[in-house]
Amino acid sequence: MHERDKRVGALRVALGESVESFAKGQIRVRAFDPCNPGPCATFRFQYRTREFLMAQKIIQIPSTPKNKRSNSSPRPSDADQHSKRKKSTRKVKEESLPSHSPPIRLGSDSHDIADAALEAEIRTRQQMVENLRKEREIQVWLTFRMHYYSECH
């Protein structure tokens, strides 16, 4: 599955509590310091989409054929294509966007991609905060129930 097909900014890797693995023969670990056999370094990997990395200027924005053509004069085939297009005779009903729709921005494609990636990141983080709130409410409720039942029985 291509990264564009996945939800933008939703993939993350984070370390949780240590869990002992019983898989044998897959990994060999040699202690750096025999007196202190714990980890020497801890790595944290966070996956980011191409659009997000472009928005942060971590990777270069690839030049598109559209951008290359804007610097040169239009090709004759482009002019022919434009003249051959049929004009629509039907009127299009204008409607306002619903309030929950993201704002439409005018600008270069790279800015639009960057804005979309950042907005998706904000939505993802808001959803994560909401999920944490729900988890906390459940934990409080379970703690109350356990305390209540321990006193009653």
OpenMM code with the backbone's topology and positions (N, CA, C; nanometers):
from openmm import Vec3, app, unit

residues = "MET HIS GLU ARG ASP LYS ARG VAL GLY ALA LEU ARG VAL ALA LEU GLY GLU SER VAL GLU SER PHE ALA LYS GLY GLN ILE ARG VAL ARG ALA PHE ASP PRO CYS ASN PRO GLY PRO CYS ALA THR PHE ARG PHE GLN TYR ARG THR ARG GLU PHE LEU MET ALA GLN LYS ILE ILE GLN ILE PRO SER THR PRO LYS ASN LYS ARG SER ASN SER SER PRO ARG PRO SER ASP ALA ASP GLN HIS SER LYS ARG LYS LYS SER THR ARG LYS VAL LYS GLU GLU SER LEU PRO SER HIS SER PRO PRO ILE ARG LEU GLY SER ASP SER HIS ASP ILE ALA ASP ALA ALA LEU GLU ALA GLU ILE ARG THR ARG GLN GLN MET VAL GLU ASN LEU ARG LYS GLU ARG GLU ILE GLN VAL TRP LEU THR PHE ARG MET HIS TYR TYR SER GLU CYS HIS".split()
positions = [
    Vec3(0.0859, -0.1173, 0.0000),
    Vec3(0.0000, 0.0000, 0.0000),
    Vec3(0.0905, 0.1236, 0.0000),
    Vec3(0.0643, 0.2143, -0.0897),
    Vec3(0.1456, 0.3355, -0.0998),
    Vec3(0.1136, 0.4281, 0.0169),
    Vec3(0.2142, 0.5068, 0.0581),
    Vec3(0.1958, 0.5932, 0.1753),
    Vec3(0.0860, 0.6963, 0.1545),
    Vec3(0.0582, 0.7360, 0.0286),
    Vec3(-0.0493, 0.8337, 0.0055),
    Vec3(-0.1861, 0.7730, 0.0325),
    Vec3(-0.1957, 0.6385, 0.0185),
    Vec3(-0.3230, 0.5723, 0.0439),
    Vec3(-0.3513, 0.5591, 0.1929),
    Vec3(-0.2481, 0.5714, 0.2731),
    Vec3(-0.2659, 0.5619, 0.4178),
    Vec3(-0.3078, 0.6974, 0.4724),
    Vec3(-0.3604, 0.6972, 0.5888),
    Vec3(-0.4024, 0.8222, 0.6510),
    Vec3(-0.2796, 0.9073, 0.6820),
    Vec3(-0.2794, 1.0290, 0.6382),
    Vec3(-0.1627, 1.1161, 0.6505),
    Vec3(-0.1303, 1.1413, 0.7968),
    Vec3(-0.0043, 1.1166, 0.8333),
    Vec3(0.0426, 1.1484, 0.9678),
    Vec3(-0.0053, 1.0564, 1.0775),
    Vec3(-0.0789, 0.9506, 1.0438),
    Vec3(-0.1385, 0.8681, 1.1472),
    Vec3(-0.0477, 0.7555, 1.1938),
    Vec3(0.0596, 0.7292, 1.1232),
    Vec3(0.1451, 0.6180, 1.1593),
    Vec3(0.2577, 0.6649, 1.2492),
    Vec3(0.2745, 0.5965, 1.3605),
    Vec3(0.3799, 0.6329, 1.4543),
    Vec3(0.4325, 0.5068, 1.5203),
    Vec3(0.5554, 0.5141, 1.5620),
    Vec3(0.6159, 0.4070, 1.6396),
    Vec3(0.6662, 0.4697, 1.7685),
    Vec3(0.6309, 0.4111, 1.8786),
    Vec3(0.6756, 0.4631, 2.0079),
    Vec3(0.7074, 0.3455, 2.0983),
    Vec3(0.7946, 0.3683, 2.1928),
    Vec3(0.8309, 0.2635, 2.2870),
    Vec3(0.7305, 0.2592, 2.4005),
    Vec3(0.6939, 0.1397, 2.4372),
    Vec3(0.6048, 0.1217, 2.5503),
    Vec3(0.6825, 0.0590, 2.6646),
    Vec3(0.6119, -0.0104, 2.7502),
    Vec3(0.6763, -0.0802, 2.8607),
    Vec3(0.7618, -0.1936, 2.8053),
    Vec3(0.8690, -0.2275, 2.8762),
    Vec3(0.9561, -0.3374, 2.8336),
    Vec3(0.8808, -0.4684, 2.8432),
    Vec3(0.8947, -0.5505, 2.7407),
    Vec3(0.8322, -0.6819, 2.7383),
    Vec3(0.9405, -0.7821, 2.7020),
    Vec3(0.9536, -0.8873, 2.7824),
    Vec3(1.0554, -0.9879, 2.7545),
    Vec3(1.0084, -1.0738, 2.6386),
    Vec3(1.0950, -1.0926, 2.5421),
    Vec3(1.0615, -1.1725, 2.4248),
    Vec3(1.1162, -1.3124, 2.4437),
    Vec3(1.0387, -1.4106, 2.4053),
    Vec3(1.0822, -1.5489, 2.4179),
    Vec3(1.1259, -1.6060, 2.2834),
    Vec3(1.1359, -1.5232, 2.1821),
    Vec3(1.1813, -1.5694, 2.0512),
    Vec3(1.3310, -1.5975, 2.0593),
    Vec3(1.3712, -1.7155, 2.0191),
    Vec3(1.5120, -1.7555, 2.0273),
    Vec3(1.5753, -1.7478, 1.8886),
    Vec3(1.7013, -1.7100, 1.8845),
    Vec3(1.7790, -1.7160, 1.7621),
    Vec3(1.7552, -1.6041, 1.6625),
    Vec3(1.6690, -1.5116, 1.6910),
    Vec3(1.6423, -1.4046, 1.5958),
    Vec3(1.7384, -1.2886, 1.6152),
    Vec3(1.7699, -1.2571, 1.7385),
    Vec3(1.8539, -1.1414, 1.7683),
    Vec3(1.9608, -1.1840, 1.8687),
    Vec3(2.0817, -1.1369, 1.8462),
    Vec3(2.1880, -1.1599, 1.9441),
    Vec3(2.2272, -1.0253, 2.0023),
    Vec3(2.2295, -1.0191, 2.1329),
    Vec3(2.2643, -0.8949, 2.2008),
    Vec3(2.3882, -0.9204, 2.2852),
    Vec3(2.4862, -0.8345, 2.2702),
    Vec3(2.6066, -0.8435, 2.3513),
    Vec3(2.6125, -0.7166, 2.4350),
    Vec3(2.6250, -0.7324, 2.5654),
    Vec3(2.6271, -0.6166, 2.6548),
    Vec3(2.7515, -0.5322, 2.6285),
    Vec3(2.7310, -0.4032, 2.6183),
    Vec3(2.8423, -0.3100, 2.5977),
    Vec3(2.9258, -0.2996, 2.7244),
    Vec3(2.8570, -0.2922, 2.8358),
    Vec3(2.9232, -0.2808, 2.9658),
    Vec3(2.8725, -0.3954, 3.0529),
    Vec3(2.9560, -0.4970, 3.0790),
    Vec3(2.9094, -0.6126, 3.1568),
    Vec3(2.8592, -0.5756, 3.2966),
    Vec3(2.9103, -0.4662, 3.3530),
    Vec3(2.8647, -0.4242, 3.4863),
    Vec3(2.7272, -0.3591, 3.4812),
    Vec3(2.6918, -0.3047, 3.3664),
    Vec3(2.5625, -0.2384, 3.3485),
    Vec3(2.5045, -0.2872, 3.2158),
    Vec3(2.4372, -0.4037, 3.2161),
    Vec3(2.3935, -0.4642, 3.0900),
    Vec3(2.2714, -0.3986, 3.0249),
    Vec3(2.2268, -0.2856, 3.0741),
    Vec3(2.1105, -0.2182, 3.0152),
    Vec3(2.1428, -0.1573, 2.8792),
    Vec3(2.0448, -0.0988, 2.8170),
    Vec3(2.0676, -0.0399, 2.6842),
    Vec3(2.1607, 0.0811, 2.6921),
    Vec3(2.2428, 0.0971, 2.5889),
    Vec3(2.3342, 0.2120, 2.5802),
    Vec3(2.2654, 0.3300, 2.5145),
    Vec3(2.1737, 0.3000, 2.4258),
    Vec3(2.1026, 0.4059, 2.3534),
    Vec3(1.9603, 0.3603, 2.3290),
    Vec3(1.8718, 0.4537, 2.3231),
    Vec3(1.7325, 0.4263, 2.2920),
    Vec3(1.6957, 0.5086, 2.1701),
    Vec3(1.6407, 0.4433, 2.0694),
    Vec3(1.6010, 0.5106, 1.9465),
    Vec3(1.4498, 0.5224, 1.9413),
    Vec3(1.4041, 0.6344, 1.8904),
    Vec3(1.2610, 0.6566, 1.8724),
    Vec3(1.2377, 0.6885, 1.7254),
    Vec3(1.1625, 0.6040, 1.6564),
    Vec3(1.1347, 0.6225, 1.5149),
    Vec3(0.9926, 0.6738, 1.4989),
    Vec3(0.9789, 0.7778, 1.4202),
    Vec3(0.8457, 0.8295, 1.3893),
    Vec3(0.8322, 0.8355, 1.2380),
    Vec3(0.7376, 0.7606, 1.1855),
    Vec3(0.7119, 0.7600, 1.0425),
    Vec3(0.6408, 0.8889, 1.0049),
    Vec3(0.6836, 0.9492, 0.8975),
    Vec3(0.6170, 1.0679, 0.8449),
    Vec3(0.5991, 1.0500, 0.6950),
    Vec3(0.4893, 1.0984, 0.6433),
    Vec3(0.4621, 1.0862, 0.5000),
    Vec3(0.5515, 1.1802, 0.4208),
    Vec3(0.5607, 1.1528, 0.2922),
    Vec3(0.6403, 1.2367, 0.2021),
    Vec3(0.5926, 1.3816, 0.2084),
    Vec3(0.4598, 1.4029, 0.2109),
    Vec3(0.4054, 1.5382, 0.2137),
    Vec3(0.4478, 1.6121, 0.3404),
    Vec3(0.4447, 1.5418, 0.4530),
    Vec3(0.4842, 1.6040, 0.5794),
    Vec3(0.6323, 1.6402, 0.5766),
    Vec3(0.7168, 1.5500, 0.5243),
    Vec3(0.8601, 1.5766, 0.5158),
    Vec3(0.8890, 1.6934, 0.4222),
    Vec3(0.8114, 1.7059, 0.3146),
    Vec3(0.8285, 1.8207, 0.2249),
    Vec3(0.7870, 1.9488, 0.2958),
    Vec3(0.6801, 1.9414, 0.3744),
    Vec3(0.6325, 2.0601, 0.4457),
    Vec3(0.7357, 2.1089, 0.5466),
    Vec3(0.8085, 2.0170, 0.6070),
    Vec3(0.9108, 2.0526, 0.7047),
    Vec3(1.0453, 2.0827, 0.6392),
    Vec3(1.0486, 2.0771, 0.5057),
    Vec3(1.1711, 2.1006, 0.4273),
    Vec3(1.2821, 2.0021, 0.4638),
    Vec3(1.2414, 1.8801, 0.4989),
    Vec3(1.3380, 1.7744, 0.5270),
    Vec3(1.3815, 1.7092, 0.3964),
    Vec3(1.2871, 1.6945, 0.3033),
    Vec3(1.3210, 1.6455, 0.1700),
    Vec3(1.2803, 1.7510, 0.0685),
    Vec3(1.3440, 1.7443, -0.0489),
    Vec3(1.3160, 1.8438, -0.1521),
    Vec3(1.1822, 1.8150, -0.2182),
    Vec3(1.1174, 1.9210, -0.2612),
    Vec3(0.9926, 1.9093, -0.3343),
    Vec3(1.0289, 1.8824, -0.4795),
    Vec3(0.9819, 1.7690, -0.5361),
    Vec3(1.0171, 1.7392, -0.6744),
    Vec3(0.9504, 1.8383, -0.7691),
    Vec3(1.0237, 1.8731, -0.8740),
    Vec3(0.9651, 1.9642, -0.9725),
    Vec3(0.8694, 1.8840, -1.0591),
    Vec3(0.7530, 1.9399, -1.0842),
    Vec3(0.6513, 1.8716, -1.1627),
    Vec3(0.6541, 1.9240, -1.3049),
    Vec3(0.6038, 1.8457, -1.4019),
    Vec3(0.5994, 1.8935, -1.5402),
    Vec3(0.5220, 2.0244, -1.5526),
    Vec3(0.4187, 2.0431, -1.4678),
    Vec3(0.3406, 2.1666, -1.4718),
    Vec3(0.4293, 2.2861, -1.4400),
    Vec3(0.5153, 2.2713, -1.3383),
    Vec3(0.6046, 2.3807, -1.3008),
    Vec3(0.7102, 2.4057, -1.4073),
    Vec3(0.7594, 2.3001, -1.4722),
    Vec3(0.8610, 2.3163, -1.5754),
    Vec3(0.8047, 2.3914, -1.6952),
    Vec3(0.6801, 2.3599, -1.7331),
    Vec3(0.6201, 2.4247, -1.8489),
    Vec3(0.5888, 2.5712, -1.8238),
    Vec3(0.5645, 2.6079, -1.6986),
    Vec3(0.5288, 2.7472, -1.6713),
    Vec3(0.6445, 2.8413, -1.7013),
    Vec3(0.7686, 2.7895, -1.6971),
    Vec3(0.8841, 2.8731, -1.7268),
    Vec3(0.9058, 2.8918, -1.8762),
    Vec3(0.8562, 2.8001, -1.9566),
    Vec3(0.8752, 2.8104, -2.1011),
    Vec3(0.7445, 2.8505, -2.1675),
    Vec3(0.7537, 2.8804, -2.2952),
    Vec3(0.6319, 2.9179, -2.3678),
    Vec3(0.5476, 2.7934, -2.3910),
    Vec3(0.4156, 2.8096, -2.4022),
    Vec3(0.3294, 2.6934, -2.4204),
    Vec3(0.3578, 2.6249, -2.5536),
    Vec3(0.3486, 2.4922, -2.5517),
    Vec3(0.3690, 2.4160, -2.6741),
    Vec3(0.2477, 2.4311, -2.7640),
    Vec3(0.2663, 2.4168, -2.8946),
    Vec3(0.1522, 2.4281, -2.9861),
    Vec3(0.0441, 2.3256, -2.9552),
    Vec3(0.0837, 2.2064, -2.9127),
    Vec3(-0.0176, 2.1053, -2.8828),
    Vec3(-0.1058, 2.1488, -2.7660),
    Vec3(-0.0482, 2.2215, -2.6692),
    Vec3(-0.1272, 2.2722, -2.5570),
    Vec3(-0.2303, 2.3738, -2.6050),
    Vec3(-0.1893, 2.4618, -2.6952),
    Vec3(-0.2816, 2.5623, -2.7479),
    Vec3(-0.3940, 2.4954, -2.8254),
    Vec3(-0.3594, 2.3915, -2.9051),
    Vec3(-0.4619, 2.3188, -2.9799),
    Vec3(-0.5596, 2.2513, -2.8851),
    Vec3(-0.5067, 2.1906, -2.7797),
    Vec3(-0.5920, 2.1235, -2.6822),
    Vec3(-0.6888, 2.2223, -2.6180),
    Vec3(-0.6389, 2.3407, -2.5841),
    Vec3(-0.7220, 2.4412, -2.5188),
    Vec3(-0.8346, 2.4868, -2.6110),
    Vec3(-0.8047, 2.5069, -2.7389),
    Vec3(-0.9072, 2.5549, -2.8320),
    Vec3(-1.0101, 2.4473, -2.8618),
    Vec3(-0.9718, 2.3190, -2.8502),
    Vec3(-1.0640, 2.2098, -2.8803),
    Vec3(-1.1595, 2.1807, -2.7650),
    Vec3(-1.1302, 2.2307, -2.6482),
    Vec3(-1.2175, 2.2048, -2.5336),
    Vec3(-1.3542, 2.2663, -2.5573),
    Vec3(-1.4537, 2.1908, -2.5183),
    Vec3(-1.5905, 2.2354, -2.5369),
    Vec3(-1.6319, 2.3210, -2.4179),
    Vec3(-1.6915, 2.4332, -2.4451),
    Vec3(-1.7421, 2.5196, -2.3377),
    Vec3(-1.8749, 2.4631, -2.2883),
    Vec3(-1.8928, 2.4615, -2.1587),
    Vec3(-2.0161, 2.4117, -2.1006),
    Vec3(-2.1252, 2.5178, -2.1130),
    Vec3(-2.2437, 2.4734, -2.1515),
    Vec3(-2.3557, 2.5671, -2.1636),
    Vec3(-2.4453, 2.5618, -2.0405),
    Vec3(-2.4252, 2.4608, -1.9564),
    Vec3(-2.5067, 2.4494, -1.8360),
    Vec3(-2.4503, 2.5376, -1.7262),
    Vec3(-2.5399, 2.5919, -1.6452),
    Vec3(-2.4966, 2.6716, -1.5309),
    Vec3(-2.4733, 2.5785, -1.4130),
    Vec3(-2.3736, 2.6110, -1.3371),
    Vec3(-2.3403, 2.5320, -1.2193),
    Vec3(-2.3930, 2.6042, -1.0969),
    Vec3(-2.4666, 2.5298, -1.0153),
    Vec3(-2.5220, 2.5877, -0.8936),
    Vec3(-2.4090, 2.6112, -0.7945),
    Vec3(-2.4014, 2.7318, -0.7416),
    Vec3(-2.2986, 2.7642, -0.6433),
    Vec3(-2.3516, 2.7342, -0.5044),
    Vec3(-2.2715, 2.6628, -0.4275),
    Vec3(-2.3083, 2.6290, -0.2905),
    Vec3(-2.1931, 2.6645, -0.1994),
    Vec3(-2.2275, 2.7011, -0.0788),
    Vec3(-2.1205, 2.7281, 0.0174),
    Vec3(-2.0749, 2.5959, 0.0771),
    Vec3(-1.9495, 2.5919, 0.1192),
    Vec3(-1.8944, 2.4719, 0.1800),
    Vec3(-1.9484, 2.4567, 0.3215),
    Vec3(-1.9676, 2.3315, 0.3669),
    Vec3(-2.0068, 2.3121, 0.5064),
    Vec3(-1.8977, 2.3654, 0.5988),
    Vec3(-1.9362, 2.3988, 0.7197),
    Vec3(-1.8419, 2.4608, 0.8127),
    Vec3(-1.7273, 2.3678, 0.8512),
    Vec3(-1.7469, 2.2352, 0.8413),
    Vec3(-1.6409, 2.1429, 0.8810),
    Vec3(-1.5408, 2.1164, 0.7694),
    Vec3(-1.5625, 2.1699, 0.6504),
    Vec3(-1.4690, 2.1487, 0.5404),
    Vec3(-1.3440, 2.2320, 0.5619),
    Vec3(-1.2279, 2.1755, 0.5226),
    Vec3(-1.1050, 2.2536, 0.5373),
    Vec3(-1.1054, 2.3715, 0.4420),
    Vec3(-1.0432, 2.4823, 0.4795),
    Vec3(-1.0416, 2.5987, 0.3918),
    Vec3(-0.9635, 2.5699, 0.2649),
    Vec3(-1.0059, 2.6320, 0.1569),
    Vec3(-0.9369, 2.6165, 0.0297),
    Vec3(-0.8328, 2.7261, 0.0214),
    Vec3(-0.7110, 2.6862, -0.0071),
    Vec3(-0.6026, 2.7830, -0.0154),
    Vec3(-0.5540, 2.7920, -0.1587),
    Vec3(-0.5230, 2.9122, -0.2006),
    Vec3(-0.4640, 2.9320, -0.3313),
    Vec3(-0.3143, 2.9419, -0.3133),
    Vec3(-0.2416, 2.8829, -0.4020),
    Vec3(-0.0963, 2.8888, -0.3920),
    Vec3(-0.0348, 2.7743, -0.4673),
    Vec3(0.0924, 2.7582, -0.4483),
    Vec3(0.1625, 2.6530, -0.5199),
    Vec3(0.1227, 2.5170, -0.4653),
    Vec3(0.1457, 2.4148, -0.5466),
    Vec3(0.1127, 2.2785, -0.5059),
    Vec3(0.1869, 2.2381, -0.3797),
    Vec3(0.3120, 2.2800, -0.3672),
    Vec3(0.3902, 2.2399, -0.2503),
    Vec3(0.3311, 2.2982, -0.1220),
    Vec3(0.2816, 2.4215, -0.1284),
    Vec3(0.2195, 2.4805, -0.0093),
    Vec3(0.0888, 2.4092, 0.0233),
    Vec3(0.0118, 2.3746, -0.0802),
    Vec3(-0.1131, 2.3029, -0.0572),
    Vec3(-0.0866, 2.1673, 0.0066),
    Vec3(0.0155, 2.0979, -0.0437),
    Vec3(0.0502, 1.9673, 0.0116),
    Vec3(0.0963, 1.9825, 0.1558),
    Vec3(0.1800, 2.0829, 0.1797),
    Vec3(0.2303, 2.1062, 0.3153),
    Vec3(0.1161, 2.1398, 0.4101),
    Vec3(0.0253, 2.2265, 0.3668),
    Vec3(-0.0887, 2.2631, 0.4511),
    Vec3(-0.1756, 2.1414, 0.4800),
    Vec3(-0.2008, 2.0611, 0.3775),
    Vec3(-0.2841, 1.9423, 0.3967),
    Vec3(-0.2184, 1.8457, 0.4943),
    Vec3(-0.0878, 1.8298, 0.4826),
    Vec3(-0.0169, 1.7393, 0.5731),
    Vec3(-0.0228, 1.7900, 0.7170),
    Vec3(-0.0038, 1.9189, 0.7350),
    Vec3(-0.0078, 1.9751, 0.8703),
    Vec3(-0.1479, 1.9693, 0.9293),
    Vec3(-0.2494, 1.9965, 0.8474),
    Vec3(-0.3869, 1.9881, 0.8965),
    Vec3(-0.4216, 1.8443, 0.9344),
    Vec3(-0.3746, 1.7492, 0.8552),
    Vec3(-0.3984, 1.6088, 0.8887),
    Vec3(-0.3275, 1.5716, 1.0180),
    Vec3(-0.2081, 1.6232, 1.0369),
    Vec3(-0.1333, 1.5977, 1.1610),
    Vec3(-0.2090, 1.6546, 1.2812),
    Vec3(-0.2651, 1.7736, 1.2668),
    Vec3(-0.3430, 1.8349, 1.3754),
    Vec3(-0.4648, 1.7493, 1.4070),
    Vec3(-0.5369, 1.7061, 1.3026),
    Vec3(-0.6553, 1.6219, 1.3247),
    Vec3(-0.6171, 1.4913, 1.3943),
    Vec3(-0.5052, 1.4329, 1.3527),
    Vec3(-0.4602, 1.3075, 1.4131),
    Vec3(-0.4285, 1.3272, 1.5603),
    Vec3(-0.3579, 1.4346, 1.5914),
    Vec3(-0.3221, 1.4596, 1.7317),
    Vec3(-0.4454, 1.4917, 1.8157),
    Vec3(-0.5426, 1.5635, 1.7579),
    Vec3(-0.6664, 1.5907, 1.8308),
    Vec3(-0.7393, 1.4601, 1.8609),
    Vec3(-0.7389, 1.3682, 1.7643),
    Vec3(-0.8029, 1.2386, 1.7854),
    Vec3(-0.7297, 1.1596, 1.8934),
    Vec3(-0.5966, 1.1682, 1.8936),
    Vec3(-0.5188, 1.0993, 1.9969),
    Vec3(-0.5518, 1.1542, 2.1352),
    Vec3(-0.5636, 1.2863, 2.1476),
    Vec3(-0.5989, 1.3485, 2.2756),
    Vec3(-0.7374, 1.3013, 2.3190),
    Vec3(-0.8308, 1.2982, 2.2261),
    Vec3(-0.9663, 1.2532, 2.2579),
    Vec3(-0.9652, 1.1073, 2.3043),
    Vec3(-0.8876, 1.0232, 2.2372),
    Vec3(-0.8780, 0.8825, 2.2771),
    Vec3(-0.8174, 0.8688, 2.4164),
    Vec3(-0.7166, 0.9492, 2.4472),
    Vec3(-0.6561, 0.9455, 2.5811),
    Vec3(-0.7558, 0.9890, 2.6876),
    Vec3(-0.8365, 1.0897, 2.6567),
    Vec3(-0.9403, 1.1334, 2.7520),
    Vec3(-1.0383, 1.0197, 2.7809),
    Vec3(-1.0801, 0.9514, 2.6744),
    Vec3(-1.1744, 0.8406, 2.6916),
    Vec3(-1.1116, 0.7288, 2.7737),
    Vec3(-0.9843, 0.6979, 2.7459),
    Vec3(-0.9154, 0.5945, 2.8235),
    Vec3(-0.9086, 0.6322, 2.9711),
    Vec3(-0.8788, 0.7589, 2.9985),
    Vec3(-0.8705, 0.8051, 3.1369),
    Vec3(-1.0057, 0.7927, 3.2060),
    Vec3(-1.1129, 0.8295, 3.1365),
    Vec3(-1.2470, 0.8169, 3.1945),
    Vec3(-1.2777, 0.6715, 3.2279),
    Vec3(-1.2397, 0.5812, 3.1380),
    Vec3(-1.2643, 0.4385, 3.1618),
    Vec3(-1.1829, 0.3905, 3.2814),
    Vec3(-1.0572, 0.4341, 3.2912),
    Vec3(-0.9734, 0.3935, 3.4040),
    Vec3(-1.0310, 0.4431, 3.5362),
    Vec3(-1.0784, 0.5658, 3.5389),
    Vec3(-1.1393, 0.6202, 3.6613),
    Vec3(-1.2628, 0.5396, 3.6970),
    Vec3(-1.3441, 0.5077, 3.5981),
    Vec3(-1.4661, 0.4313, 3.6213),
    Vec3(-1.4322, 0.2922, 3.6732),
    Vec3(-1.3333, 0.2258, 3.6117),
    Vec3(-1.2947, 0.0917, 3.6559),
    Vec3(-1.2363, 0.0944, 3.7968),
    Vec3(-1.1560, 0.1951, 3.8265),
    Vec3(-1.0990, 0.2078, 3.9609),
    Vec3(-1.2098, 0.2243, 4.0639),
    Vec3(-1.3085, 0.3061, 4.0316),
    Vec3(-1.4223, 0.3263, 4.1212),
    Vec3(-1.4965, 0.1947, 4.1433),
    Vec3(-1.5219, 0.1214, 4.0333),
    Vec3(-1.5959, -0.0047, 4.0438),
    Vec3(-1.5194, -0.1065, 4.1280),
    Vec3(-1.3880, -0.1158, 4.1049),
    Vec3(-1.3074, -0.2115, 4.1815),
    Vec3(-1.3085, -0.1748, 4.3298),
    Vec3(-1.2963, -0.0471, 4.3594),
    Vec3(-1.2982, -0.0008, 4.4983),
    Vec3(-1.4346, -0.0292, 4.5615),
    Vec3(-1.5408, -0.0027, 4.4870),
    Vec3(-1.6772, -0.0244, 4.5360),
    Vec3(-1.7004, -0.1717, 4.5666),
    Vec3(-1.6609, -0.2605, 4.4735),
    Vec3(-1.6830, -0.4035, 4.4942),
    Vec3(-1.5951, -0.4600, 4.6048),
    Vec3(-1.4745, -0.4058, 4.6209),
    Vec3(-1.3873, -0.4568, 4.7278),
    Vec3(-1.4442, -0.4206, 4.8655),
    Vec3(-1.5134, -0.3083, 4.8758),
    Vec3(-1.5747, -0.2698, 5.0035),
    Vec3(-1.7024, -0.3480, 5.0299),
    Vec3(-1.7753, -0.3819, 4.9252),
    Vec3(-1.9028, -0.4520, 4.9414),
    Vec3(-1.8847, -0.6007, 4.9669),
    Vec3(-1.7769, -0.6589, 4.9175),
    Vec3(-1.7610, -0.8051, 4.9288),
    Vec3(-1.6515, -0.8416, 5.0177),
] * unit.nanometer
topology = app.Topology()
chain = topology.addChain("A")
for resn in residues:
    res = topology.addResidue(resn, chain)
    for name in ("N", "CA", "C"):
        topology.addAtom(name, app.Element.getBySymbol(name[0]), res)
